[in-house]
Amino acid sequence: MTKKQYAFYPGCSSQKGASAANYITSFGVICDKLDIQLNEIPDWNCCAASIGYAEGGELPRIVMGARNLALSDQHLPGQDIVSGCPACWLANREATERLQHSSSLMAEANEALKEVSLNLRTDFNTKSRHFTEVLIEDIGYAGMKAPVIKPLDGVKIAGYVGCQANRPYGIAGESFENPQYLDKMIETVGAEAVPYDQKVTCCGGALAFSEPEKAQALIRNIVESAYDHGADLIVTPCPLCQANVEIYQSEINKKQGTKFNMPVVYYTQLLNVAYGGSIKESGLDGQLIRAEKLEKIAGK
Amino acid sequence: MTTAMTTANETAVAKYKNNFLKEVEATVEEGHWVKMCMQCGVCAGSCPFGPHWEHSPQKIFMMIRAGKREEVLKSDSMWMCTSCYSCMVRCPRQLPITHIMHGLANYAYRLGLSPRGQPNQAIAKLFWDSALKYGRVNELKFSLAMYFRDGFVQGVKNALAMQGVGLGLVKAGRLNPLEIISGHTCKDTSGIHKMIAKAREIEDRRRGLA
């Protein structure tokens, strides 16, 4: 079978030894089973993220994106640009839209791109997509189910979609207030999606760093609601949501006397375990709070 | 505040006189949308940091139309944006509220009017600087710069308070101590520096900040 080809934009947090390194590890088995080939964009740079606005402004931020788009178009023409990180996806997609909508912005961006000997063609409109879109739209739920050899029977999961995997673009056909796709993926691999009222709550994003108290109040709600609904673990499509919700549980415990110990994993890790991936292949050894239920299935 | 910033502010005041809406439309990212706000307040009720800011986006937009230039540009509100996009997707007029708030923050910052020592302003700047320096964000250096932004003593305290988390991440393979000497980097960092300098020069000229 011919593999489906995509230009791959990993993003800073997904590099080796970075905070979402285990996320990218868990792509391996999935791509293998579903015949997906991710071709890394050569010499990609940071997408500038939302938080880049203060120092960056509009044009420099869009230009950071434009360089990645131009590199992708040059080296991997015709391939959709795929990222696992919602912030990267958003930035790439936003850059594409803004440049398409304004010929003057496009001209300005190309003037800056001359400094790196690149040019973005004015009719550039290659799609930037999140990896969940590839799974849902190109593979489909039935396709995702086909390679399941170890259904995650009896595992109760809170599907935490968060912000940027859902807003402002989101997955086509889903609602902003109550998107269903993550719950459907959970059920596709044989686990149970528990009702979860904090599904689209903000984790604080980058401000978890600079406003720890305010962000930890949000994170507390996200974790508490998962416990209230009987979840064994939280699953998310976003590296920043994963890091914030997992890392700060110990801080909240220290300050507020809670006893949170709720694993937070990626949707790719669920698929990986269900497809027969080992603990290492699933990146489960990269959890601060180990997902014992998944490790037990992966270790079988 | 540098002299250049003071001059940019004075120039803007002279140029737009008391028409702050016109100034915002000309200089702020997506600022031309502000006049479309119908004051429903859905944005105010949608913000996860709602209890923490001085003015809601709804208020900021009306203050812009009322010409309250100083109050708007000195407000901490724009700096409280987590970029969750809730206000934006719920706005019945589909205003790009998140982007306008970012744009206002950037403009206030470039004029030297934004609140000093605002922690989210600090993190935004550190993030951008880190991304530019190597072409990619160095998470370790970025974190340390954030902890040490208020001086060495406070930095050591901050770092010690988070050392458990840091060691956990190192053990899990999600934080590499070697990043402090040799981290991930783009090949063409010097090109990226020139490209961004050029972009900033073009944008500053267009916004009257040059």
Interface residues (C-beta under 8 A of the other chain):
Chain A: C12 S13 Q15 K16 G17 A18 S19 A20 A21 N22 D43 W44 N45 C46 A48 A49 S50 I51 G52 Y53 A54 E55 G56 G57 E58 L59 P60 I62 V63 M64 R67 E108 A109 E111 A112 L113 K114 E115 V116 S117 C163 Q164 R167 P168 F176 T201 C202 G204 G205 A206 L207 F209 S210 E211 K214 A215 L218 I247 S250 E251 D285 G286 Q287 L288
Chain B: E29 P48 F49 H52 W79 M80 T82 S83 C84 Y85 S86 M88 V89 R90 T98 H102 G103 A105 N106 Y109 R110 P119 N120 Q121 A122 I123 A124 K125 F127 W128 D129 A131 G135 R136 V137 E139 S143 M146 G164 V165 G168 L169 A172 G173 R174 L175 N176 L178 E179 H184 C186 K187 D188 G191 I192 K194 M195 I196 A197 K198 A199 R200 I202 E203 R206
